[in-house]
Amino acid sequence: MQNDHNRQLHDVIRRPPTKLTPVGPRGGHAGPGSPTGKTGQRHRAARYDASLRLQQEEHDGPIRRDTYGNGVPQSDPAQGGARHFHGSGRARPSGAGFPRFADTYAMSRPMTHPGAALSVDYVQASAPDALLAADTLAVFGFGTDAPHCDDPRYLRIPLQPYGTAPFELWRGAGPVDHGAHGDAQSGQIRWSSDGQLTFGVIEIDEPPGEHPDHSDICEAAERAYTQLVGFVSGSRTPHLLRVWNYLDAITQGDGDAERYRQFCVGRARGLGRFDTIELPAATAIGRCDGQRTLQVYWLSADRGGTPVENPRQVSAYRYPRQYGPQSPSFARAMLPPPGSRMPLLLSGTASVVGHASLHAGELLGQIGETFANFDALLAEARRHQPSLPAGFGTGTRLKVYVRDAEDLPVVAQALDARFGNSVPRILLHAAICRRELAVEIDGVHA
């Protein structure tokens, strides 16, 4: 069945087959976001070399231009009921056991265009409450000293900052609704949305398992992503743009029992059947606090973005078998939906060329290689959006994950030498998904 499925995709998109389904069979029908559905075919037809304008026309219908030259769909995507998460062939959960998000989610207000808006800033404040304005999508505090707050838009990130960390602030285009979905036992999702963008988070405690660490990250990841997909696909913002994953002891275990490899298996199972050209940008990083709780948060939109791959690197979803039974499921970056006012979303990036890690044991060499990867990624993104700045600057926000705490001042000094004060950034103590890698960086760029 796997070979038949790959041959079918090969005939459609005319490239070598790749693993598109997770390890183990999953249910689901060939819905509009599946590889055989009409939306999947339309996205393949518009892949990469089609202009953003043509992609928007195919997705939203004929467009007119506003006074700023932005494309404005004549049809309102808020009409027509709930849509699938693009990239999942699984039917959206329904019935009394899983309330429809579209029914419980206060998003019935008309969606305005020309498009979604997102600003990301690092700001100093005494408490998150001061940042929770009407248009605030999310606020993030870092480390054990981060204050607590019950607002669903606030999230404490379990990674210790270097020095005094600011809050990370996301602001949308207008008034934001927020709430909680589900219960703690099944995995409660906290969310906020302005009608065009949605922030969501789920935290799953790892159940007991048979692996040497006696907990099951694979099952936790599957549960988290099953909930995520059901939630997103039943909403008015069914397009995943960006996901962050934080898990403990990420490289513990040997061979296929390594926790990151098991996480990749569980994530793919939870996603169900998906098309790789619709995968979101993502980060998977190891928390260092010993808490076996998987934290997953995301950004989704009412319209799809454009994934970007790095010409210096093998796409993560094409990694060879040596990296585990299931290749990682993410894109290297995500351009925002056409007509939106949003930054380029950068996945976690490290010193990897092709699919191999470079400069093992050489911290500064890894930092240099990471930024060489970013240079290539920005150049590729600019093929689709020439207005993007060619290099990092004042419109960039970076999160820098450093494996060894003693390396944090060295990394801070290297970044000071490279950027001075021109690029806002947060340094965090966190484990990288490969043992030989000492640093990983993600962020946004505009």
C-alpha positions as CSV (number, residue, x, y, z in Angstrom):
1,M,0.0,0.0,0.0
2,Q,2.9,2.4,0.8
3,N,4.5,1.8,-2.6
4,D,1.2,2.3,-4.4
5,H,0.6,5.5,-2.6
6,N,4.1,6.8,-3.4
7,R,3.8,5.8,-7.1
8,Q,0.5,7.8,-7.2
9,L,2.2,10.9,-5.8
10,H,5.2,10.5,-8.1
11,D,2.8,10.5,-11.1
12,V,1.1,13.7,-9.9
13,I,4.1,15.8,-8.9
14,R,6.8,14.2,-11.0
15,R,9.5,13.8,-8.5
16,P,10.9,10.8,-6.6
17,P,8.6,9.4,-4.0
18,T,9.2,10.3,-0.3
19,K,7.7,9.1,2.9
20,L,4.3,10.9,3.2
21,T,2.6,8.7,5.7
22,P,3.7,8.0,9.3
23,V,4.9,4.7,10.6
24,G,1.9,2.5,11.2
25,P,-1.5,2.7,9.5
26,R,-3.8,5.6,10.2
27,G,-7.4,6.2,9.3
28,G,-8.9,9.0,7.3
29,H,-10.5,9.7,3.9
30,A,-9.1,11.4,0.9
31,G,-10.4,14.8,2.0
32,P,-9.7,18.2,0.4
33,G,-6.3,18.4,2.1
34,S,-5.1,14.9,1.3
35,P,-2.7,14.0,-1.5
36,T,-5.5,12.8,-3.7
37,G,-8.0,15.6,-2.9
38,K,-8.6,18.6,-5.1
39,T,-6.9,21.1,-2.7
40,G,-3.8,18.9,-2.7
41,Q,-3.7,18.9,-6.5
42,R,-4.3,22.6,-6.6
43,H,-1.4,23.2,-4.2
44,R,0.9,20.9,-6.2
45,A,0.0,22.8,-9.4
46,A,1.0,26.1,-7.7
47,R,4.1,24.7,-6.1
48,Y,7.2,27.0,-5.7
49,D,7.6,28.6,-9.1
50,A,4.0,29.9,-9.4
51,S,3.6,33.5,-8.3
52,L,2.0,34.4,-5.0
53,R,-0.7,36.2,-6.9
54,L,-1.6,33.1,-8.8
55,Q,-1.5,31.0,-5.7
56,Q,-3.9,33.4,-4.0
57,E,-6.3,33.4,-7.0
58,E,-6.4,29.7,-7.0
59,H,-7.1,29.5,-3.3
60,D,-9.5,32.4,-2.9
61,G,-10.9,33.0,-6.3
62,P,-10.5,36.1,-8.5
63,I,-9.0,39.0,-6.7
64,R,-9.2,42.7,-6.8
65,R,-6.5,45.2,-5.6
66,D,-6.9,47.5,-2.7
67,T,-5.3,51.0,-2.6
68,Y,-2.1,49.5,-1.3
69,G,-1.8,47.0,-4.2
70,N,-2.7,44.0,-1.9
71,G,-4.8,41.2,-3.3
72,V,-8.3,41.1,-1.8
73,P,-10.4,37.9,-2.4
74,Q,-13.9,38.7,-3.7
75,S,-15.1,35.6,-1.9
76,D,-15.1,35.5,1.9
77,P,-13.2,32.4,3.1
78,A,-15.3,32.7,6.3
79,Q,-18.2,31.3,4.4
80,G,-18.7,27.7,3.6
81,G,-18.3,26.0,7.0
82,A,-15.3,24.3,8.6
83,R,-12.4,23.2,6.4
84,H,-9.7,20.6,6.8
85,F,-6.2,21.2,8.1
86,H,-4.3,21.3,4.9
87,G,-1.9,18.4,5.1
88,S,-4.2,16.0,6.9
89,G,-6.3,13.4,5.3
90,R,-8.0,12.5,8.6
91,A,-11.7,13.3,8.9
92,R,-12.3,16.1,11.4
93,P,-13.5,14.7,14.8
94,S,-17.1,15.4,15.5
95,G,-19.9,14.3,17.8
96,A,-20.4,14.6,21.6
97,G,-17.0,13.2,22.4
98,F,-15.2,16.0,20.6
99,P,-17.1,19.3,20.3
100,R,-16.7,21.1,17.0
101,F,-14.3,23.9,17.6
102,A,-16.2,26.0,15.0
103,D,-19.2,25.8,17.3
104,T,-17.5,26.7,20.5
105,Y,-15.0,29.1,19.2
106,A,-16.1,32.7,19.1
107,M,-15.0,33.4,15.5
108,S,-18.2,34.2,13.8
109,R,-17.3,37.8,13.1
110,P,-16.6,38.6,9.4
111,M,-13.0,38.2,8.4
112,T,-11.5,41.4,7.1
113,H,-8.9,41.6,4.4
114,P,-6.4,42.4,2.8
115,G,-5.0,39.8,5.1
116,A,-3.8,38.7,8.5
117,A,-1.3,40.8,10.4
118,L,1.3,39.6,13.0
119,S,4.0,41.6,14.8
120,V,6.6,39.8,17.0
121,D,8.5,41.9,19.6
122,Y,10.7,41.3,22.6
123,V,9.6,43.7,25.4
124,Q,10.5,44.3,29.0
125,A,7.6,44.4,31.4
126,S,7.1,43.7,35.1
127,A,4.3,41.2,34.5
128,P,2.5,39.8,31.4
129,D,-0.8,41.4,32.4
130,A,0.5,44.7,31.2
131,L,1.0,43.3,27.7
132,L,-2.4,41.6,27.4
133,A,-4.1,44.2,25.2
134,A,-7.2,43.7,23.1
135,D,-5.1,42.8,20.0
136,T,-2.6,40.5,21.9
137,L,-2.5,37.0,20.4
138,A,0.1,35.6,22.8
139,V,2.7,36.5,25.4
140,F,5.6,34.2,26.4
141,G,7.7,34.2,29.5
142,F,10.9,32.2,29.8
143,G,12.4,30.1,32.5
144,T,11.6,29.3,36.1
145,D,11.4,32.9,37.2
146,A,8.7,33.8,34.6
147,P,5.6,35.0,36.4
148,H,2.3,33.0,36.4
149,C,-0.9,34.3,34.7
150,D,-4.2,32.5,34.1
151,D,-4.9,34.3,30.8
152,P,-5.0,31.6,28.0
153,R,-2.8,33.9,25.8
154,Y,0.1,33.7,28.2
155,L,2.5,30.8,28.1
156,R,5.5,30.0,30.3
157,I,8.3,28.4,28.2
158,P,10.3,25.8,30.2
159,L,13.7,27.0,28.9
160,Q,16.1,29.1,31.1
161,P,17.2,32.4,29.6
162,Y,20.7,33.8,29.6
163,G,20.5,36.9,31.7
164,T,17.2,38.7,32.2
165,A,14.9,37.7,29.3
166,P,12.2,40.0,28.0
167,F,8.7,38.8,27.2
168,E,7.9,37.7,23.6
169,L,4.8,39.5,22.4
170,W,2.6,38.6,19.4
171,R,0.0,41.1,18.3
172,G,-2.7,40.5,15.6
173,A,-4.8,42.7,13.4
174,G,-7.7,43.4,15.8
175,P,-9.7,42.3,18.8
176,V,-8.8,38.8,20.0
177,D,-11.1,36.2,21.4
178,H,-9.6,33.5,23.7
179,G,-10.5,30.5,25.8
180,A,-9.9,26.8,26.5
181,H,-11.0,23.7,24.6
182,G,-11.3,20.2,26.1
183,D,-10.2,19.1,29.5
184,A,-7.0,18.4,31.3
185,Q,-7.4,14.6,31.1
186,S,-7.6,14.4,27.3
187,G,-5.3,17.4,26.8
188,Q,-6.7,20.9,27.1
189,I,-6.0,23.4,24.3
190,R,-5.7,27.1,25.2
191,W,-6.3,29.4,22.3
192,S,-6.7,32.9,21.1
193,S,-7.7,34.3,17.7
194,D,-8.4,37.5,15.9
195,G,-10.4,35.6,13.2
196,Q,-7.5,35.4,10.8
197,L,-4.7,34.0,13.0
198,T,-4.9,31.6,15.9
199,F,-2.4,30.8,18.6
200,G,-2.9,27.5,20.4
201,V,-1.0,25.4,23.0
202,I,-1.3,21.9,24.4
203,E,0.7,20.3,27.1
204,I,0.7,16.5,27.5
205,D,2.3,14.6,30.3
206,E,4.2,11.6,29.0
207,P,2.5,8.3,30.1
208,P,4.5,5.3,31.5
209,G,6.4,3.5,28.7
210,E,8.6,0.6,27.9
211,H,11.7,2.6,26.8
212,P,14.7,2.8,29.1
213,D,13.5,6.2,30.4
214,H,10.2,4.6,31.5
215,S,8.1,7.2,29.7
216,D,6.5,7.3,26.3
217,I,7.2,10.5,24.2
218,C,5.9,8.7,21.1
219,E,2.4,8.4,22.6
220,A,2.5,11.9,24.1
221,A,3.4,13.3,20.7
222,E,0.6,11.3,18.9
223,R,-1.9,12.5,21.4
224,A,-0.8,16.1,21.2
225,Y,-0.9,16.2,17.4
226,T,-4.2,14.3,17.2
227,Q,-5.7,17.0,19.4
228,L,-4.0,19.8,17.4
229,V,-5.2,18.5,14.0
230,G,-8.7,18.0,15.2
231,F,-8.8,21.5,16.8
232,V,-7.2,23.3,13.8
233,S,-9.1,21.5,11.1
234,G,-12.4,22.4,12.8
235,S,-11.6,26.1,13.0
236,R,-11.8,29.0,10.7
237,T,-8.0,29.1,10.6
238,P,-7.2,25.6,9.3
239,H,-3.8,26.2,7.8
240,L,-0.8,25.5,10.1
241,L,2.0,27.9,9.6
242,R,4.4,27.3,12.5
243,V,4.8,24.9,15.4
244,W,7.1,24.7,18.4
245,N,7.8,21.5,20.3
246,Y,9.6,21.4,23.7
247,L,10.4,17.9,25.2
248,D,12.7,16.7,27.9
249,A,15.8,14.6,27.4
250,I,15.5,14.9,23.6
251,T,18.5,12.8,22.7
252,Q,18.3,10.2,25.4
253,G,18.2,6.6,24.2
254,D,20.1,4.8,21.5
255,G,19.2,4.1,17.9
256,D,15.5,4.2,17.1
257,A,14.7,4.3,20.8
258,E,16.2,7.9,21.0
259,R,13.5,10.2,22.3
260,Y,13.6,12.6,19.4
261,R,13.2,9.8,16.9
262,Q,10.2,8.5,18.9
263,F,8.8,12.0,19.0
264,C,9.0,12.1,15.2
265,V,7.1,8.9,14.9
266,G,4.4,10.1,17.3
267,R,4.1,13.5,15.6
268,A,3.6,11.8,12.2
269,R,1.0,9.4,13.5
270,G,-0.9,12.3,15.1
271,L,-0.8,14.4,11.9
272,G,-2.3,11.4,9.9
273,R,-1.9,11.4,6.2
274,F,-0.2,14.5,5.0
275,D,1.4,16.1,1.9
276,T,4.9,17.2,2.6
277,I,4.5,20.4,0.6
278,E,2.0,21.6,3.1
279,L,4.0,20.9,6.3
280,P,4.5,23.9,8.7
281,A,7.7,25.4,9.7
282,A,8.7,24.0,13.1
283,T,11.2,23.7,16.0
284,A,11.8,20.7,18.2
285,I,14.0,21.5,21.2
286,G,14.9,19.8,24.5
287,R,13.9,21.3,27.7
288,C,16.4,20.8,30.5
289,D,14.2,20.8,33.6
290,G,13.6,17.1,33.9
291,Q,9.8,17.5,33.5
292,R,8.3,14.8,31.2
293,T,5.7,17.1,29.8
294,L,5.5,17.8,26.0
295,Q,4.7,21.4,25.2
296,V,3.4,22.1,21.7
297,Y,2.3,25.6,20.6
298,W,1.4,26.8,17.1
299,L,0.2,29.5,14.8
300,S,-2.5,28.8,12.2
301,A,-4.2,31.1,9.6
302,D,-7.3,31.4,7.6
303,R,-5.2,31.1,4.4
304,G,-2.2,29.0,3.6
305,G,1.4,30.2,3.5
306,T,4.2,29.1,1.1
307,P,6.8,26.7,2.6
308,V,10.4,27.4,1.7
309,E,13.2,24.8,1.6
310,N,16.9,25.5,1.8
311,P,19.0,24.7,-1.2
312,R,22.0,23.8,1.0
313,Q,20.0,21.2,2.9
314,V,18.1,18.1,2.2
315,S,14.5,18.7,3.1
316,A,13.9,17.3,6.6
317,Y,11.1,15.1,5.4
318,R,13.5,13.5,2.9
319,Y,16.1,12.5,5.5
320,P,17.5,9.0,4.9
321,R,16.7,6.0,7.2
322,Q,19.8,6.6,9.3
323,Y,18.0,9.4,11.2
324,G,15.2,7.2,12.3
325,P,12.1,5.2,11.2
326,Q,10.2,8.5,10.5
327,S,11.8,11.5,9.0
328,P,11.0,14.9,10.6
329,S,7.8,16.5,9.5
330,F,8.4,20.2,8.9
331,A,9.4,22.9,6.3
332,R,12.6,25.0,6.7
333,A,10.6,28.2,6.7
334,M,7.1,29.6,5.9
335,L,6.2,32.6,3.9
336,P,3.0,34.2,5.1
337,P,-0.3,34.0,3.2
338,P,-0.5,36.4,0.2
339,G,-1.6,39.9,1.1
340,S,-0.9,39.5,4.8
341,R,1.4,41.7,6.9
342,M,3.5,39.1,8.6
343,P,7.2,38.1,8.8
344,L,8.9,35.1,7.3
345,L,8.7,32.3,9.9
346,L,12.0,30.6,10.3
347,S,12.3,27.0,11.5
348,G,15.0,25.8,13.9
349,T,18.2,25.9,11.9
350,A,21.6,24.5,12.8
351,S,25.0,23.5,11.4
352,V,23.6,20.9,8.9
353,V,24.5,20.8,5.3
354,G,22.9,18.2,3.1
355,H,21.7,16.0,5.9
356,A,25.0,15.8,7.8
357,S,26.0,17.8,10.9
358,L,29.2,19.8,10.4
359,H,31.8,21.3,12.8
360,A,31.3,18.8,15.7
361,G,33.0,20.2,18.8
362,E,33.6,23.6,17.1
363,L,31.1,26.0,18.6
364,L,32.0,29.1,16.5
365,G,32.2,27.0,13.3
366,Q,28.6,25.8,14.0
367,I,27.4,29.3,14.5
368,G,29.0,30.4,11.2
369,E,27.5,27.5,9.3
370,T,24.1,28.2,10.8
371,F,24.1,31.7,9.5
372,A,25.3,30.5,6.1
373,N,22.2,28.3,6.1
374,F,20.1,31.3,6.9
375,D,21.7,33.3,4.1
376,A,20.7,30.6,1.6
377,L,17.2,30.3,3.1
378,L,16.6,34.1,2.9
379,A,17.8,34.1,-0.8
380,E,15.3,31.3,-1.6
381,A,12.5,33.1,0.2
382,R,13.3,36.3,-1.7
383,R,12.7,34.4,-5.0
384,H,9.0,34.4,-3.9
385,Q,8.9,37.6,-2.0
386,P,11.6,40.0,-3.3
387,S,10.7,42.7,-0.8
388,L,12.2,40.7,2.1
389,P,15.5,42.2,3.3
390,A,18.5,40.1,2.2
391,G,20.0,39.9,5.6
392,F,19.0,40.0,9.3
393,G,18.4,43.4,10.8
394,T,15.9,45.4,12.9
395,G,13.0,43.5,11.5
396,T,14.4,40.2,12.7
397,R,13.7,38.5,16.0
398,L,15.8,35.4,16.9
399,K,15.7,32.8,19.6
400,V,19.0,31.1,20.1
401,Y,19.1,27.7,21.8
402,V,22.4,26.7,23.3
403,R,23.1,23.1,24.5
404,D,25.7,23.7,27.2
405,A,25.2,26.4,29.8
406,E,28.9,27.2,29.8
407,D,28.7,28.1,26.1
408,L,26.0,30.8,26.6
409,P,28.4,33.7,27.2
410,V,30.6,32.6,24.2
411,V,27.5,32.5,21.9
412,A,26.3,35.9,23.3
413,Q,29.7,37.4,22.5
414,A,29.7,35.9,19.0
415,L,26.3,37.4,18.3
416,D,27.3,40.7,19.7
417,A,30.2,40.8,17.3
418,R,28.0,39.8,14.3
419,F,25.0,42.0,14.9
420,G,25.7,44.5,17.7
421,N,22.3,45.8,18.8
422,S,20.7,45.6,15.4
423,V,19.0,42.2,15.8
424,P,16.8,41.6,18.9
425,R,17.4,38.1,20.3
426,I,16.9,35.8,23.3
427,L,19.4,33.2,24.3
428,L,18.1,30.0,25.9
429,H,19.7,27.0,27.5
430,A,18.2,24.0,25.6
431,A,19.2,20.7,24.2
432,I,19.5,20.3,20.4
433,C,17.9,17.3,18.6
434,R,21.3,15.9,17.6
435,R,24.0,15.3,20.3
436,E,26.8,16.7,18.2
437,L,25.0,20.1,17.6
438,A,25.7,22.8,20.2
439,V,23.4,25.6,18.9
440,E,20.2,26.0,17.0
441,I,18.4,29.3,16.0
442,D,14.9,30.1,14.9
443,G,12.9,33.3,14.6
444,V,11.0,35.7,12.3
445,H,12.3,38.0,9.6
446,A,10.7,41.0,7.9
